[in-house]
Amino acid sequence: MTTFNDTILKAFRGEETDHVPVWFMRQAGRSQPEYNALKEKYSLFEITHQPELCAYVTRLPVEQYDVDAAILYKDIMSPLPSIGVDVEIKKGVGPVIDDPIRTKLDVEKLGEINPEEDVPYVLDTIRLLTREQLNVPLIGFSGAPFTLASYMIEGGPSKNYNKTKAMMYSQPETWFLLMDKLADMTIRYVRAQIHAGAKAIQIFDSWVGALNVQDYRFFIKPIMERIFSELREENVPLITFGVGAGHLAKEWNDLPIDVLGLDWRTSIQEARDMGIQKTLQGNLDPAILLADWDTIESRTKDILDQGMQQPGYVFNLGHGVFPDIKPETLKRLTKFVHDYSKQS
């Protein structure tokens, strides 16, 4: 039996480790030829609804790159149909919702999730991976209420979130009702993932960087405090992450989380200089992985030198892997991080 590698769990908890652990957001999927071959036969929906297939996609990067964690392969939209939101993932567009939320009545109509009945395939995939297939921790995840709400209100991806903000500002009662419903769904959904075997949880608030600090404090932070406070009872590391949200890092630092994920706009040192003492995760710009190896190595060294100044650091990208990145680059990068951090 292969020894279980719990290095990343130690780092998440701020403990000393013998090397800096690595995982990559979106490490499973679009950049892998094996995955692209599957996608010729199956849709994302079909893959995530077949536990054997979904487990294969999830564990593939662990076997190929030697990363220190697996991240469950699924979409942040996965739980929304359970509460009555009809979502279609359109190729080249992303999640599309034909009947967006507009009124308080629309929010009141939303149901509740029962994970064992509504998303059994997600839980079966987790059980299969954690009981039989992985020798590293599995990270489960959910979208955060603001990010999920942005799709539900805009009807799909957005560049400016104008409709979302308009509801927030002009219909605060409707907004907070929606936040509470999405918080309830997130807590139930994540708890079920943990009970099925997930060893850490990342909450993706991908688009919350669109808000300023004042609005985040009033409209979002209380909901996030409730979500993380309730999930703390499960005793697994909790991670938060958003894009273009460095101005919110101090607000996140107040939350009952273990790990603060940074995108590439805020350096590890800048976060430490703000007084953030939680474990930090990040934050190589994924575009750098399209450059020559010397550039990749130089930029990675700089990030590692900052991260390794104290315990509580996990290497990752500042956003997800995109399709043009070569699998061999990710494998070489993982080895470099492991080797460099062992020597230092």
N, C-alpha and C positions, 0 to 999 in steps of 0.2 A: 504493500500500500504506500503510495506517495505521501510524503509528509505534507501536512497542511501548512501553507504559507500565510501566516497572519500578520506579516510585516506592516501592511497598510492599515490594519486595525490599530496597531500600536501607534503608528504615526498620526492617525485620526485622533487618538486620545492624547497626543502630545508627548508620547514616550520616546526614549532613545531607540533607534533602529540601526542595524548594521549596514543598511544602504537606503538611499531615498527610493521609496516605492513609486511606481508609475502606473497610471491608467490614462486612457484617452477618451474624452467625450466623443460619441459616435464611432468608437473603435470597431463596433460590429456593423457591417453593412456596406454602404455604397462604394467604398474604395477597394473592396475585396472581389477578385474575379469569381470565387466560388459563390459568393452572394449574388453577384450579377447573373450568374448562370441560373440560380434558383429563381430570380426575379423574371426570367423569361418564361417560367412555368407558373409562378404563383405571384399574387399581389401581396402587398404588405399585410393586408387584412387576413389573407389566407395563411401566410407564414405565422403570424402571431396567434392564430387560432389553432395551430397544430403544435402541441408541446414538443414533440420530438424534433420537428423542423426548427422551431424557435430556439430550443436549447442548443441545437447544432450551431446556429448563427451566433448565439450569445457566447459560446465557448470557443469558437474558432479563433478569435484574436488572442485569447489566452494561450492557445497551443501554438499559434504562429509567431506572436511577438514576445512571449514570455512576460507579459504584464502581470502586475501584482493583484489585479482585481478584474472581475467580469462586471459589465453593466448590462442589465436585462434589456434585451432587444424588444422594444415596443415603442409606441408613440405616446406623447403626452395626452393625445385625444382619446386614448383607449377607454377610460372610464366614462366619458361623457354620454354615449348612447344609453348607459344604464340609468341616467337621470332624465332621459327624454330629449337629448340633443342629437339630432340627426347629422352626423359628420361624414363627409366623403373626402378621402385623400386623393386629390387630383394631381396627376403627373405634371411636373413643371410648375405647379401652383402651390400645392400644400393643402392643409385642411380647409375645406369649404363647408360652410353651414348656410343652407338655403333659407332657413327661417330664423334669422337672428333675433336676439333679445332686444326689445324696444321699450317695454312697459313693465310696471310692477306686476301686472297680471301674468305676463310671460314668465317672470321669476317665480311667482307663486305656483305656477303649474309644474315646475321642476320637481322631480321625484327624489328618492334616496337610493343610494347604492347598497346592494347586498352582495359583497364580493364573491362569496362562495357560490352564489346562484348566477350572478351577472357576469363575472369574469373568471370562471373556473379555469379556463385555459391559461390565464396568466399565472395563477397559483400552482397549477399542475407543472408548468414550465419551471417555476422556481423550485418546486420539490424535486423534480427530476435532476436539475442542475446541482442542487446543494446536497442531495442525498447520494447521488451516484456519479456525477461527472466532473465536478470541479475540485481542484486542490488549492484554490484561492477564494477569498470572500466574494459573494455576489452583492453588488450594489443595486438596490431597488430604487425606484424614483416615481415622482409625480410632478405634474405642472403645478405652479402656485396659482392661487385664485386670480390675481391680476392678469397673469399671462393667459390663463384659460378664458377669463372673462373677455379679454381683448378679441379673441377669435369668435366668441359667442355673440359679441355686440357688433363687431365690424363685419362678420360674415365670412371672414378669411384672414389671410395675412395682411398686415398694414404697415405703412412706413411712418405714419405719424400718430395713429391711435386717436384721431380727432373725435370719432363717435364715442369711443370708450371714455375719454376724458369728459366729453360733454355730458354723458350720463352721470359720471362721478360728481361733477360740479353742480349740475342742474336738478338731478334727482337723487340726492344723497340717501333718502330712505330706501329707494329701490336698490341703489348701489350696495348699501350695507346688508340688505337682505340677500342679495346675490353673493356677496363675500361670505356671509354666514353659511349659505347652502353649499358653496364650493369648499369652504373649510371643513364642513361636516363630511363631504364626500372624500376629500383628501385624507383626512384622519382615518376614516374607515378603510379606505383603499390601501393606504400605507401600512396600517396595522396588519391587515391581511397578508401583505407581502412579507412583513417581518415574521409573522407566525408561520408562514410557509417556508421560511429559511433565509430571507435576505438578511445580511449581516451589517449593512449600512444603508442609509437613505439619502439621496440627493433630491432636494426640491428645486426645480428649475423655475426661477422667476425671470425667464429669459428677457422679457420686454419691459420690466419695471423700471429700467434706467430711463425710460421716457418721462418719468416723474421727477420733480424737484424734491429736495429734502423735506420741505414743509408739507407738501401734499402726501409724500410717503408716510410721514409721521402720523398724519391724521387719518388718511383713507386706507392705508395698507398695514402699517406696523402692528396695530392691535390684533388684526386677524392672524398675522404671522406669529405673533407671540402666543396666541391661543393654540395654533397648530403645533408649534414646536414644544410648547409646555405639555400638551397632552401626549405627544409622541415620546417625550423624554421618559415617560413611564416604562417604555419598552426596552430601555437600556441598550440602544444601539447608537453608533455615531450618526449625527445629523449634519448634513452639508447644505449650504445654500449657495446659489450661483445665479448671476444675471449678466447680461451683456451691456457694456456702456454704463455700468452702474457703480463706478469707483467712488462717485460722490455720496453713495449710500453706505459705504463700507463701515463708517462709525455707527450708523443705525443698525446694521446687521450685527455688529459687534455686541450690541446690547441684547440680542435675541438669545434664547437658551439653546444655542447650537454648539457644535464642536468644531466645525470646519467652515472656513469662509473661502469660497472659490472666487478667484480674480480673473477677469479677462486681461488681454495684453496691454490695455491702456494704463493700468495702474501696476507699478512694479511691486515686487515682494518687499523691497526696502521701504518704498513709500507707505505701504500698508503698516509695516512695523513702526515707522516714524509717526504714524497717526496714533500709536499706542495700542494697536491691535495685537493681542497676545494669543488669540486662538490659533489653532492649526490653520495654515494657509495652503491653498491648493492652486496650482497654475504654473506658468501662464504664458507659454510660448505662442506667439501669433501663428496660427496654422498656415498662413501664407508663406512663412519662412521655410516650411517643409517642401516648397517647390524650388527653393534656391539650391546652390551647390552645397556639398557636405561641409566644407570649411566654414561657411556662413552659419549653417545649422549648428555645428559644434560650438562655434564661438558664442552665439546667442544663448545656447543652452547652458554653457559654462557660466555665463554671467548670471543667469537666473538661479542656477544651482548654488553658486557662491553666495548669493543673497539668502536663499532658502535654508542652507545648511548652517547658518550662523547660530541657530538654536533649534532644539527638537520641535517637532510639530510642523513638518513640511511634506507635501506630496506633490510630485511633478505631474503636470497635465498640460494640455493646451489651453489657450485663452478662449477657445470656442471649439466647436466640433470638427472632427476630421471631415474634409470634403472629398468628393469623388476623384479629383485629380491626383491626390496624394498616393504615392506608391506604397504598397504593403512592406516592401523591403526597407523603405526609409523609416517606417515606424518600428520595425524590428531592430534596425541598426541604432535608432535613437534610444530605444528601451535599454539595449545593451550598454550604450554609452553612459546613460544616466546611472545604471547599476554600477558599472566599473568605476566611473569617475567619483561617485559618492563613497564607494568602498575605500578608495585610495586616500581620500581627503581626511 
